[in-house]
Amino acid sequence: QLQLQESGPGLVKPSETLSLTCTVSGGSISSSSYYWGWIRQPPGKGLEWIGSIYYSGSTYYNPSLKSRVTISVDTSKNQFSLKLSSVTAADTAVYYCARQTGYGVLSYMDVWGKGTTVTVSS
Amino acid sequence: EIVLTQSPGTLSLSPGERATLSCRASQSVSSSYLAWYQQKPGQAPRLLIYGASSRATGIPDRFSGSGSGTDFTLTISRLEPEDFAVYYCQQYGSSPTFGGGTKVEIK
């Protein structure tokens, strides 16, 4: 059974870079059928897609976050990672990683990690 | 960006009743690339419906999706106690966006 697990610091200072990793178990991140994405949810609010990556390294980003986001993949570790630079309090959220089925941005999220809370505060 | 508007914001119903949730898009969603998710407090979202009307693996048949173009509907035929949650629609016909959610609460 495929499982995804987010990890990383729960507290990040303003203007610094948020870094999270998603470890995939029970399946290969190198599967040609899937993309791997990040989604976030501010406290008490809705969901926002951040971006996604294919095992080959092709990336797709939310246009509103594109200038600050980098998603990378490490197939040898079955992991993919998120970096979000120049964070502010508005980036405080639960961050989820997810498997996306489809093609590129034309995909839905069918397996989710449990999420990790990241707070931006000094 | 395609903006999704969900209505109503909150739906107060009793177990056994029928729930009808609406998701309206600011422009046509290509190929009916519309998904629905259920989220319970403290949990990650769970995929219910993709392609506007296809149920995800393991989803009970009391959940059904319909619609095309700009208007989509999620119907729960008879509410079970475990169905009270927040529901989100998501379009993936272009850069993915989510609706603001509909909370289904116990009346």
gemmi code that builds the backbone of each chain (N, CA, C; Angstrom):
import gemmi

chains = {
    "A": [
        ("GLN", (0.847, -1.193, 0.000), (0.000, 0.000, 0.000), (0.886, 1.247, 0.000)),
        ("LEU", (0.638, 2.114, -0.964), (1.459, 3.313, -1.086), (1.230, 4.249, 0.091)),
        ("GLN", (2.327, 4.747, 0.645), (2.243, 5.729, 1.724), (3.212, 6.869, 1.449)),
        ("LEU", (2.796, 8.070, 1.834), (3.640, 9.246, 1.697), (3.787, 9.890, 3.071)),
        ("GLN", (4.991, 10.356, 3.381), (5.254, 10.945, 4.681), (6.080, 12.210, 4.530)),
        ("GLU", (5.512, 13.321, 4.997), (6.225, 14.594, 4.960), (7.162, 14.716, 6.162)),
        ("SER", (8.277, 15.410, 5.959), (9.186, 15.683, 7.070), (9.880, 17.018, 6.829)),
        ("GLY", (10.272, 17.640, 7.935), (10.965, 18.920, 7.852), (10.688, 19.781, 9.065)),
        ("PRO", (11.346, 20.922, 9.164), (11.168, 21.809, 10.324), (9.738, 22.309, 10.448)),
        ("GLY", (9.265, 22.373, 11.683), (7.914, 22.872, 11.921), (7.872, 24.382, 12.105)),
        ("LEU", (9.045, 24.983, 12.244), (9.119, 26.430, 12.474), (10.196, 27.028, 11.565)),
        ("VAL", (9.817, 28.048, 10.829), (10.735, 28.729, 9.915), (10.635, 30.233, 10.172)),
        ("LYS", (11.773, 30.904, 10.147), (11.769, 32.353, 10.380), (11.368, 33.112, 9.112)),
        ("PRO", (10.732, 34.254, 9.287), (10.392, 35.092, 8.114), (11.631, 35.399, 7.296)),
        ("SER", (11.457, 35.415, 5.982), (12.476, 35.686, 4.957), (13.377, 34.490, 4.671)),
        ("GLU", (13.260, 33.434, 5.479), (14.096, 32.267, 5.240), (13.413, 31.298, 4.265)),
        ("THR", (14.056, 30.162, 4.044), (13.537, 29.181, 3.087), (12.957, 27.977, 3.808)),
        ("LEU", (11.725, 27.649, 3.460), (11.034, 26.475, 3.985), (11.478, 25.270, 3.152)),
        ("SER", (11.869, 24.198, 3.845), (12.306, 22.991, 3.134), (11.600, 21.770, 3.703)),
        ("LEU", (10.940, 21.026, 2.846), (10.241, 19.811, 3.246), (10.587, 18.674, 2.297)),
        ("THR", (10.528, 17.457, 2.837), (10.771, 16.262, 2.037), (9.598, 15.316, 2.187)),
        ("CYS", (9.247, 14.647, 1.113), (8.209, 13.627, 1.127), (8.840, 12.292, 0.767)),
        ("THR", (8.707, 11.317, 1.668), (9.240, 9.985, 1.429), (8.109, 9.064, 1.002)),
        ("VAL", (8.312, 8.399, -0.114), (7.305, 7.493, -0.667), (7.687, 6.059, -0.326)),
        ("SER", (6.749, 5.317, 0.232), (6.986, 3.911, 0.547), (5.841, 3.068, -0.016)),
        ("GLY", (6.150, 1.791, -0.270), (5.131, 0.897, -0.809), (4.943, 1.041, -2.304)),
        ("GLY", (5.836, 1.762, -2.962), (5.751, 1.948, -4.404), (6.928, 2.774, -4.878)),
        ("SER", (7.152, 2.802, -6.181), (8.297, 3.522, -6.723), (7.911, 4.901, -7.224)),
        ("ILE", (8.731, 5.877, -6.854), (8.516, 7.234, -7.328), (8.828, 7.328, -8.812)),
        ("SER", (9.509, 6.330, -9.347), (9.915, 6.331, -10.757), (8.845, 5.745, -11.678)),
        ("SER", (7.677, 5.468, -11.140), (6.589, 4.968, -11.975), (6.228, 5.981, -13.044)),
        ("SER", (6.053, 5.506, -14.266), (5.761, 6.410, -15.374), (4.335, 6.953, -15.338)),
        ("SER", (3.518, 6.427, -14.441), (2.096, 6.777, -14.463), (1.742, 7.964, -13.587)),
        ("TYR", (2.677, 8.416, -12.774), (2.308, 9.377, -11.739), (3.235, 10.585, -11.673)),
        ("TYR", (2.666, 11.643, -11.107), (3.408, 12.829, -10.744), (3.325, 12.963, -9.230)),
        ("TRP", (4.174, 13.817, -8.679), (4.274, 13.926, -7.233), (4.182, 15.399, -6.862)),
        ("GLY", (3.217, 15.719, -6.004), (2.900, 17.125, -5.792), (2.885, 17.567, -4.338)),
        ("TRP", (2.848, 18.882, -4.203), (2.723, 19.529, -2.889), (1.477, 20.414, -2.894)),
        ("ILE", (0.749, 20.350, -1.806), (-0.475, 21.141, -1.615), (-0.400, 21.694, -0.190)),
        ("ARG", (-0.924, 22.891, 0.028), (-0.913, 23.427, 1.384), (-2.288, 23.934, 1.784)),
        ("GLN", (-2.468, 24.086, 3.092), (-3.751, 24.517, 3.638), (-3.497, 25.417, 4.845)),
        ("PRO", (-3.651, 26.721, 4.693), (-3.513, 27.630, 5.849), (-4.552, 27.289, 6.911)),
        ("PRO", (-4.290, 27.645, 8.145), (-5.212, 27.312, 9.243), (-6.628, 27.797, 8.963)),
        ("GLY", (-7.589, 26.892, 9.015), (-8.982, 27.239, 8.837), (-9.378, 27.622, 7.419)),
        ("LYS", (-8.482, 27.387, 6.474), (-8.781, 27.802, 5.098), (-8.768, 26.613, 4.140)),
        ("GLY", (-8.883, 26.916, 2.838), (-8.951, 25.883, 1.827), (-7.585, 25.442, 1.329)),
        ("LEU", (-7.621, 24.640, 0.270), (-6.429, 23.999, -0.267), (-5.830, 24.793, -1.420)),
        ("GLU", (-4.511, 24.765, -1.499), (-3.805, 25.451, -2.587), (-2.739, 24.521, -3.144)),
        ("TRP", (-2.794, 24.239, -4.435), (-1.769, 23.448, -5.104), (-0.513, 24.288, -5.259)),
        ("ILE", (0.619, 23.725, -4.869), (1.892, 24.442, -4.954), (2.638, 24.077, -6.221)),
        ("GLY", (2.693, 22.784, -6.522), (3.415, 22.354, -7.697), (3.614, 20.850, -7.683)),
        ("SER", (4.197, 20.340, -8.774), (4.412, 18.899, -8.870), (5.622, 18.598, -9.727)),
        ("ILE", (6.065, 17.329, -9.664), (7.255, 16.908, -10.377), (7.069, 15.502, -10.893)),
        ("TYR", (7.687, 15.211, -12.021), (7.732, 13.868, -12.589), (9.079, 13.264, -12.209)),
        ("TYR", (9.173, 11.950, -12.222), (10.411, 11.308, -11.779), (11.607, 11.718, -12.626)),
        ("SER", (11.350, 12.146, -13.851), (12.430, 12.570, -14.746), (12.963, 13.955, -14.368)),
        ("GLY", (12.219, 14.658, -13.519), (12.632, 15.991, -13.089), (11.805, 17.128, -13.669)),
        ("SER", (10.882, 16.828, -14.572), (10.008, 17.877, -15.122), (9.132, 18.436, -14.013)),
        ("THR", (9.072, 19.762, -13.946), (8.323, 20.405, -12.859), (7.195, 21.285, -13.388)),
        ("TYR", (6.193, 21.454, -12.535), (5.021, 22.269, -12.846), (4.701, 23.050, -11.575)),
        ("TYR", (4.542, 24.363, -11.691), (4.349, 25.196, -10.511), (3.094, 26.039, -10.618)),
        ("ASN", (2.508, 26.333, -9.457), (1.427, 27.306, -9.379), (1.987, 28.661, -9.800)),
        ("PRO", (1.372, 29.294, -10.791), (1.918, 30.590, -11.257), (2.063, 31.629, -10.151)),
        ("SER", (1.195, 31.574, -9.148), (1.253, 32.578, -8.088), (2.415, 32.360, -7.133)),
        ("LEU", (3.016, 31.185, -7.159), (4.123, 30.862, -6.249), (5.418, 30.568, -6.993)),
        ("LYS", (5.345, 30.555, -8.306), (6.444, 30.054, -9.125), (7.796, 30.697, -8.824)),
        ("SER", (7.791, 31.988, -8.529), (9.057, 32.698, -8.324), (9.762, 32.261, -7.041)),
        ("ARG", (9.040, 31.595, -6.145), (9.625, 31.235, -4.841), (9.753, 29.731, -4.635)),
        ("VAL", (9.244, 28.934, -5.552), (9.153, 27.485, -5.340), (10.169, 26.714, -6.173)),
        ("THR", (10.762, 25.705, -5.532), (11.574, 24.724, -6.239), (11.181, 23.341, -5.738)),
        ("ILE", (10.832, 22.455, -6.646), (10.542, 21.061, -6.300), (11.571, 20.195, -7.004)),
        ("SER", (12.132, 19.251, -6.251), (13.150, 18.362, -6.797), (12.818, 16.926, -6.419)),
        ("VAL", (13.470, 15.982, -7.105), (13.222, 14.568, -6.853), (14.544, 13.827, -6.704)),
        ("ASP", (14.557, 12.844, -5.793), (15.708, 11.960, -5.609), (15.187, 10.531, -5.740)),
        ("THR", (15.322, 9.977, -6.944), (14.758, 8.643, -7.179), (15.493, 7.565, -6.387)),
        ("SER", (16.764, 7.792, -6.076), (17.531, 6.783, -5.344), (17.009, 6.629, -3.915)),
        ("LYS", (16.403, 7.701, -3.393), (15.863, 7.663, -2.031), (14.341, 7.555, -2.028)),
        ("ASN", (13.750, 7.537, -3.213), (12.287, 7.521, -3.337), (11.660, 8.709, -2.602)),
        ("GLN", (12.259, 9.875, -2.825), (11.807, 11.089, -2.158), (11.682, 12.236, -3.157)),
        ("PHE", (10.829, 13.186, -2.801), (10.815, 14.449, -3.513), (10.708, 15.565, -2.482)),
        ("SER", (11.142, 16.752, -2.866), (11.301, 17.826, -1.888), (10.728, 19.148, -2.383)),
        ("LEU", (10.411, 19.984, -1.418), (9.871, 21.322, -1.672), (10.757, 22.351, -0.997)),
        ("LYS", (11.085, 23.400, -1.722), (11.724, 24.573, -1.134), (10.894, 25.797, -1.496)),
        ("LEU", (10.561, 26.578, -0.481), (9.800, 27.811, -0.668), (10.602, 28.935, -0.023)),
        ("SER", (11.033, 29.869, -0.838), (11.933, 30.911, -0.344), (11.177, 32.151, 0.136)),
        ("SER", (11.893, 32.979, 0.862), (11.378, 34.286, 1.318), (10.001, 34.166, 1.966)),
        ("VAL", (9.893, 33.265, 2.929), (8.584, 33.006, 3.523), (8.131, 34.165, 4.415)),
        ("THR", (6.812, 34.284, 4.515), (6.179, 35.231, 5.431), (5.129, 34.469, 6.239)),
        ("ALA", (4.463, 35.188, 7.131), (3.434, 34.553, 7.953), (2.327, 33.942, 7.083)),
        ("ALA", (2.131, 34.486, 5.906), (1.097, 33.961, 5.000), (1.410, 32.559, 4.498)),
        ("ASP", (2.638, 32.113, 4.679), (3.028, 30.758, 4.263), (2.809, 29.737, 5.375)),
        ("THR", (2.347, 30.181, 6.518), (2.002, 29.262, 7.603), (0.837, 28.386, 7.166)),
        ("ALA", (1.028, 27.064, 7.239), (0.015, 26.147, 6.711), (0.370, 24.711, 7.071)),
        ("VAL", (-0.590, 23.825, 6.842), (-0.298, 22.395, 6.783), (0.120, 22.108, 5.350)),
        ("TYR", (1.265, 21.471, 5.190), (1.780, 21.129, 3.870), (1.602, 19.629, 3.659)),
        ("TYR", (0.944, 19.299, 2.547), (0.715, 17.905, 2.182), (1.528, 17.556, 0.939)),
        ("CYS", (2.040, 16.320, 0.920), (2.531, 15.793, -0.345), (1.504, 14.780, -0.839)),
        ("ALA", (1.478, 14.589, -2.146), (0.451, 13.726, -2.717), (0.928, 13.133, -4.034)),
        ("ARG", (0.373, 11.979, -4.365), (0.575, 11.404, -5.681), (-0.494, 11.966, -6.611)),
        ("GLN", (-0.073, 12.364, -7.775), (-1.008, 12.914, -8.751), (-1.104, 11.974, -9.942)),
        ("THR", (-2.323, 11.655, -10.315), (-2.571, 10.779, -11.453), (-3.086, 11.615, -12.614)),
        ("GLY", (-2.467, 11.443, -13.768), (-2.853, 12.224, -14.937), (-1.618, 12.551, -15.729)),
        ("TYR", (-1.579, 13.775, -16.270), (-0.417, 14.195, -17.052), (-0.073, 15.638, -16.720)),
        ("GLY", (1.080, 15.843, -16.153), (1.502, 17.196, -15.824), (0.536, 17.841, -14.847)),
        ("VAL", (0.078, 19.057, -15.172), (-0.877, 19.732, -14.279), (-2.278, 19.146, -14.448)),
        ("LEU", (-2.481, 18.365, -15.480), (-3.802, 17.783, -15.741), (-3.976, 16.521, -14.905)),
        ("SER", (-3.879, 16.673, -13.600), (-3.885, 15.499, -12.740), (-4.560, 15.798, -11.409)),
        ("TYR", (-5.112, 14.739, -10.842), (-5.784, 14.848, -9.545), (-4.952, 14.103, -8.507)),
        ("MET", (-5.229, 14.360, -7.228), (-4.444, 13.823, -6.126), (-5.146, 12.603, -5.544)),
        ("ASP", (-4.586, 11.413, -5.753), (-5.293, 10.229, -5.302), (-4.703, 9.561, -4.065)),
        ("VAL", (-3.494, 9.922, -3.685), (-2.920, 9.428, -2.436), (-2.242, 10.615, -1.754)),
        ("TRP", (-2.549, 10.794, -0.474), (-2.050, 11.948, 0.265), (-1.221, 11.512, 1.468)),
        ("GLY", (-0.228, 12.324, 1.813), (0.426, 12.164, 3.100), (-0.464, 12.734, 4.191)),
        ("LYS", (-0.057, 12.535, 5.438), (-0.861, 13.012, 6.561), (-0.741, 14.518, 6.762)),
        ("GLY", (0.295, 15.110, 6.202), (0.501, 16.545, 6.324), (1.436, 16.910, 7.460)),
        ("THR", (2.117, 18.026, 7.298), (2.987, 18.537, 8.347), (2.738, 20.031, 8.504)),
        ("THR", (2.662, 20.483, 9.746), (2.389, 21.895, 10.009), (3.681, 22.694, 10.007)),
        ("VAL", (3.691, 23.761, 9.239), (4.828, 24.675, 9.206), (4.351, 26.059, 9.632)),
        ("THR", (4.997, 26.590, 10.639), (4.678, 27.926, 11.137), (5.825, 28.862, 10.800)),
        ("VAL", (5.493, 30.010, 10.257), (6.501, 31.032, 9.971), (6.409, 32.093, 11.051)),
        ("SER", (7.455, 32.164, 11.856), (7.460, 33.111, 12.972), (8.891, 33.324, 13.442)),
        ("SER", (9.152, 34.508, 13.945), (10.484, 34.785, 14.470), (10.592, 34.384, 15.934)),
    ],
    "B": [
        ("GLU", (-6.408, 31.774, -14.436), (-6.715, 30.806, -13.376), (-8.223, 30.564, -13.329)),
        ("ILE", (-8.609, 29.308, -13.228), (-10.030, 28.974, -13.094), (-10.416, 29.043, -11.625)),
        ("VAL", (-11.398, 29.887, -11.324), (-11.887, 30.033, -9.951), (-13.104, 29.121, -9.776)),
        ("LEU", (-13.078, 28.332, -8.704), (-14.186, 27.434, -8.386), (-14.955, 27.982, -7.189)),
        ("THR", (-16.271, 28.102, -7.345), (-17.124, 28.594, -6.273), (-18.045, 27.473, -5.819)),
        ("GLN", (-17.940, 27.094, -4.557), (-18.763, 26.027, -4.012), (-19.925, 26.598, -3.213)),
        ("SER", (-21.067, 25.952, -3.344), (-22.240, 26.367, -2.577), (-23.059, 25.135, -2.188)),
        ("PRO", (-23.777, 25.227, -1.049), (-23.671, 26.321, -0.088), (-22.382, 26.221, 0.711)),
        ("GLY", (-22.102, 27.211, 1.519), (-20.923, 27.159, 2.367), (-21.063, 26.097, 3.447)),
        ("THR", (-22.270, 25.986, 3.986), (-22.583, 24.985, 4.993), (-23.930, 24.362, 4.669)),
        ("LEU", (-24.002, 23.042, 4.844), (-25.226, 22.293, 4.597), (-25.562, 21.539, 5.888)),
        ("SER", (-26.694, 21.851, 6.475), (-27.102, 21.201, 7.726), (-28.172, 20.159, 7.415)),
        ("LEU", (-27.810, 18.909, 7.615), (-28.705, 17.812, 7.267), (-28.663, 16.733, 8.348)),
        ("SER", (-29.629, 15.830, 8.290), (-29.687, 14.714, 9.236), (-29.207, 13.440, 8.548)),
        ("PRO", (-28.695, 12.490, 9.327), (-28.327, 11.191, 8.729), (-29.518, 10.605, 7.984)),
        ("GLY", (-29.217, 10.015, 6.823), (-30.260, 9.435, 5.996), (-30.767, 10.377, 4.919)),
        ("GLU", (-30.507, 11.674, 5.082), (-30.956, 12.644, 4.083), (-29.991, 12.673, 2.892)),
        ("ARG", (-30.475, 13.325, 1.830), (-29.697, 13.469, 0.597), (-28.974, 14.805, 0.626)),
        ("ALA", (-27.702, 14.791, 0.243), (-26.910, 16.020, 0.189), (-26.555, 16.330, -1.260)),
        ("THR", (-26.757, 17.590, -1.642), (-26.408, 18.029, -2.991), (-25.477, 19.240, -2.884)),
        ("LEU", (-24.248, 19.070, -3.359), (-23.214, 20.097, -3.257), (-22.894, 20.594, -4.661)),
        ("SER", (-22.725, 21.905, -4.786), (-22.497, 22.517, -6.086), (-21.091, 23.087, -6.205)),
        ("CYS", (-20.534, 23.012, -7.390), (-19.225, 23.590, -7.697), (-19.345, 24.253, -9.059)),
        ("ARG", (-19.148, 25.566, -9.088), (-19.271, 26.309, -10.332), (-17.928, 26.913, -10.714)),
        ("ALA", (-17.533, 26.746, -11.967), (-16.249, 27.233, -12.445), (-16.392, 28.554, -13.196)),
        ("SER", (-15.369, 29.380, -13.100), (-15.392, 30.702, -13.752), (-15.251, 30.586, -15.267)),
        ("GLN", (-14.769, 29.453, -15.737), (-14.714, 29.153, -17.160), (-14.793, 27.650, -17.337)),
        ("SER", (-15.078, 27.220, -18.532), (-15.313, 25.807, -18.769), (-14.102, 24.951, -18.381)),
        ("VAL", (-14.375, 23.849, -17.692), (-13.335, 22.908, -17.289), (-13.184, 21.862, -18.393)),
        ("SER", (-12.043, 21.858, -19.017), (-11.852, 20.984, -20.172), (-11.900, 19.514, -19.791)),
        ("SER", (-12.529, 18.748, -20.674), (-12.598, 17.286, -20.530), (-13.180, 16.838, -19.201)),
        ("SER", (-13.985, 17.710, -18.582), (-14.580, 17.372, -17.277), (-13.526, 16.926, -16.276)),
        ("TYR", (-12.400, 17.620, -16.291), (-11.329, 17.316, -15.342), (-11.665, 17.953, -13.987)),
        ("LEU", (-12.608, 17.341, -13.288), (-13.090, 17.872, -12.026), (-13.092, 16.736, -10.997)),
        ("ALA", (-12.505, 17.002, -9.836), (-12.436, 16.008, -8.766), (-13.105, 16.543, -7.506)),
        ("TRP", (-13.521, 15.621, -6.664), (-14.103, 15.957, -5.359), (-13.326, 15.238, -4.263)),
        ("TYR", (-13.121, 15.939, -3.156), (-12.410, 15.396, -2.007), (-13.242, 15.599, -0.741)),
        ("GLN", (-13.053, 14.688, 0.194), (-13.652, 14.790, 1.523), (-12.530, 15.023, 2.522)),
        ("GLN", (-12.726, 15.947, 3.451), (-11.726, 16.180, 4.497), (-12.400, 16.239, 5.856)),
        ("LYS", (-11.910, 15.429, 6.773), (-12.369, 15.450, 8.159), (-11.343, 16.185, 9.003)),
        ("PRO", (-11.756, 16.724, 10.147), (-10.831, 17.523, 10.978), (-9.554, 16.767, 11.307)),
        ("GLY", (-8.430, 17.445, 11.103), (-7.135, 16.865, 11.438), (-6.645, 15.803, 10.477)),
        ("GLN", (-7.359, 15.602, 9.374), (-6.971, 14.577, 8.398), (-6.667, 15.205, 7.050)),
        ("ALA", (-5.946, 14.451, 6.244), (-5.710, 14.863, 4.864), (-6.985, 14.661, 4.041)),
        ("PRO", (-7.120, 15.398, 2.952), (-8.247, 15.147, 2.054), (-8.187, 13.724, 1.495)),
        ("ARG", (-9.373, 13.227, 1.134), (-9.485, 11.903, 0.519), (-10.204, 12.058, -0.809)),
        ("LEU", (-9.642, 11.481, -1.857), (-10.259, 11.562, -3.178), (-11.546, 10.744, -3.205)),
        ("LEU", (-12.629, 11.367, -3.661), (-13.910, 10.686, -3.821), (-14.221, 10.414, -5.287)),
        ("ILE", (-14.112, 11.476, -6.095), (-14.572, 11.466, -7.481), (-13.504, 12.116, -8.351)),
        ("TYR", (-13.254, 11.558, -9.538), (-12.405, 12.195, -10.528), (-13.103, 12.117, -11.878)),
        ("GLY", (-12.652, 12.934, -12.814), (-13.306, 12.949, -14.118), (-14.779, 13.301, -14.030)),
        ("ALA", (-15.116, 14.084, -13.045), (-16.476, 14.583, -12.775), (-17.430, 13.529, -12.233)),
        ("SER", (-17.258, 12.250, -12.642), (-18.278, 11.256, -12.267), (-17.735, 9.873, -11.933)),
        ("SER", (-16.429, 9.690, -11.976), (-15.851, 8.378, -11.680), (-15.487, 8.282, -10.207)),
        ("ARG", (-16.015, 7.242, -9.556), (-15.679, 7.073, -8.135), (-14.275, 6.512, -7.983)),
        ("ALA", (-13.543, 7.043, -6.992), (-12.213, 6.518, -6.689), (-12.347, 5.146, -6.029)),
        ("THR", (-11.240, 4.441, -5.982), (-11.216, 3.095, -5.396), (-11.721, 3.111, -3.956)),
        ("GLY", (-12.656, 2.220, -3.665), (-13.138, 2.069, -2.304), (-14.206, 3.056, -1.864)),
        ("ILE", (-14.619, 3.933, -2.748), (-15.632, 4.934, -2.382), (-17.034, 4.331, -2.542)),
        ("PRO", (-17.862, 4.435, -1.508), (-19.212, 3.833, -1.575), (-20.049, 4.456, -2.682)),
        ("ASP", (-20.999, 3.664, -3.188), (-21.788, 4.160, -4.324), (-22.865, 5.165, -3.922)),
        ("ARG", (-22.945, 5.494, -2.650), (-23.858, 6.586, -2.279), (-23.280, 7.943, -2.700)),
        ("PHE", (-21.989, 7.973, -3.031), (-21.358, 9.189, -3.542), (-21.417, 9.160, -5.077)),
        ("SER", (-21.909, 10.233, -5.664), (-21.921, 10.314, -7.122), (-21.628, 11.742, -7.559)),
        ("GLY", (-20.981, 11.849, -8.706), (-20.654, 13.156, -9.256), (-21.253, 13.310, -10.632)),
        ("SER", (-21.597, 14.533, -10.984), (-22.160, 14.804, -12.300), (-21.782, 16.210, -12.727)),
        ("GLY", (-22.075, 16.520, -13.991), (-21.851, 17.867, -14.497), (-20.809, 17.921, -15.592)),
        ("SER", (-20.733, 19.076, -16.201), (-19.758, 19.336, -17.251), (-19.696, 20.832, -17.489)),
        ("GLY", (-18.673, 21.252, -18.250), (-18.554, 22.679, -18.551), (-18.187, 23.490, -17.326)),
        ("THR", (-19.154, 24.242, -16.812), (-18.883, 25.087, -15.651), (-19.667, 24.689, -14.403)),
        ("ASP", (-20.555, 23.726, -14.515), (-21.404, 23.367, -13.379), (-21.289, 21.885, -13.031)),
        ("PHE", (-20.913, 21.634, -11.789), (-20.687, 20.272, -11.327), (-21.395, 20.064, -9.987)),
        ("THR", (-21.768, 18.807, -9.729), (-22.509, 18.477, -8.513), (-21.972, 17.198, -7.900)),
        ("LEU", (-21.847, 17.214, -6.576), (-21.576, 15.999, -5.802), (-22.844, 15.685, -5.030)),
        ("THR", (-23.322, 14.466, -5.153), (-24.521, 14.032, -4.442), (-24.170, 12.876, -3.519)),
        ("ILE", (-24.623, 12.988, -2.285), (-24.523, 11.876, -1.334), (-25.954, 11.418, -1.121)),
        ("SER", (-26.285, 10.222, -1.584), (-27.688, 9.814, -1.668), (-28.350, 9.689, -0.298)),
        ("ARG", (-27.641, 9.091, 0.649), (-28.153, 8.967, 2.023), (-26.985, 9.145, 2.967)),
        ("LEU", (-27.009, 10.204, 3.723), (-25.883, 10.539, 4.591), (-25.707, 9.522, 5.715)),
        ("GLU", (-24.483, 9.040, 5.826), (-24.084, 8.196, 6.947), (-23.362, 9.083, 7.965)),
        ("PRO", (-23.300, 8.664, 9.224), (-22.632, 9.498, 10.245), (-21.208, 9.894, 9.858)),
        ("GLU", (-20.502, 9.021, 9.156), (-19.109, 9.310, 8.799), (-18.982, 10.270, 7.618)),
        ("ASP", (-20.090, 10.675, 7.018), (-20.039, 11.563, 5.856), (-20.018, 13.042, 6.233)),
        ("PHE", (-20.208, 13.337, 7.503), (-20.219, 14.743, 7.909), (-18.776, 15.236, 7.941)),
        ("ALA", (-18.489, 16.177, 7.072), (-17.111, 16.583, 6.784), (-17.153, 17.808, 5.869)),
        ("VAL", (-15.967, 18.250, 5.455), (-15.869, 19.325, 4.461), (-15.528, 18.693, 3.110)),
        ("TYR", (-16.169, 19.196, 2.064), (-15.963, 18.679, 0.723), (-15.415, 19.775, -0.186)),
        ("TYR", (-14.387, 19.413, -0.945), (-13.752, 20.350, -1.866), (-13.844, 19.825, -3.297)),
        ("CYS", (-14.093, 20.729, -4.226), (-13.929, 20.375, -5.629), (-12.584, 20.920, -6.110)),
        ("GLN", (-12.052, 20.308, -7.128), (-10.768, 20.710, -7.698), (-10.837, 20.515, -9.202)),
        ("GLN", (-10.388, 21.499, -9.953), (-10.315, 21.324, -11.401), (-8.858, 21.090, -11.776)),
        ("TYR", (-8.675, 20.218, -12.779), (-7.322, 19.950, -13.251), (-7.276, 19.993, -14.783)),
        ("GLY", (-8.152, 20.837, -15.332), (-8.109, 21.066, -16.782), (-7.050, 22.084, -17.162)),
        ("SER", (-6.568, 22.791, -16.157), (-5.445, 23.702, -16.307), (-4.742, 23.697, -14.952)),
        ("SER", (-3.853, 24.652, -14.703), (-3.162, 24.681, -13.416), (-4.183, 24.456, -12.288)),
        ("PRO", (-3.987, 23.403, -11.475), (-5.032, 22.992, -10.528), (-5.451, 24.076, -9.550)),
        ("THR", (-6.750, 24.167, -9.334), (-7.294, 25.048, -8.313), (-8.410, 24.310, -7.570)),
        ("PHE", (-8.636, 24.737, -6.337), (-9.657, 24.141, -5.485), (-10.758, 25.156, -5.204)),
        ("GLY", (-11.948, 24.646, -4.940), (-13.017, 25.486, -4.429), (-12.811, 25.752, -2.948)),
        ("GLY", (-13.641, 26.635, -2.398), (-13.499, 27.029, -1.012), (-14.064, 26.036, -0.005)),
        ("GLY", (-14.771, 25.031, -0.492), (-15.287, 23.980, 0.373), (-16.733, 24.159, 0.794)),
        ("THR", (-17.403, 23.043, 1.033), (-18.743, 23.007, 1.623), (-18.679, 22.121, 2.850)),
        ("LYS", (-19.125, 22.651, 3.974), (-19.161, 21.868, 5.197), (-20.525, 21.212, 5.317)),
        ("VAL", (-20.544, 19.901, 5.451), (-21.786, 19.170, 5.693), (-21.827, 18.840, 7.170)),
        ("GLU", (-22.767, 19.472, 7.876), (-22.847, 19.296, 9.323), (-24.146, 18.640, 9.724)),
        ("ILE", (-24.117, 18.062, 10.928), (-25.304, 17.374, 11.441), (-26.315, 18.403, 11.934)),
        ("LYS", (-27.542, 18.255, 11.450), (-28.612, 19.165, 11.837), (-29.151, 18.810, 13.220)),
    ],
}
model = gemmi.Model(1)
for chain_id, residues in chains.items():
    chain = gemmi.Chain(chain_id)
    for i, (resn, *xyz) in enumerate(residues, 1):
        res = gemmi.Residue()
        res.name, res.seqid = resn, gemmi.SeqId(i, " ")
        for name, pos in zip(("N", "CA", "C"), xyz):
            atom = gemmi.Atom()
            atom.name, atom.element = name, gemmi.Element(name[0])
            atom.pos, atom.b_iso = gemmi.Position(*pos), 0.0
            res.add_atom(atom)
        chain.add_residue(res)
    model.add_chain(chain)
structure = gemmi.Structure()
structure.add_model(model)
structure.setup_entities()
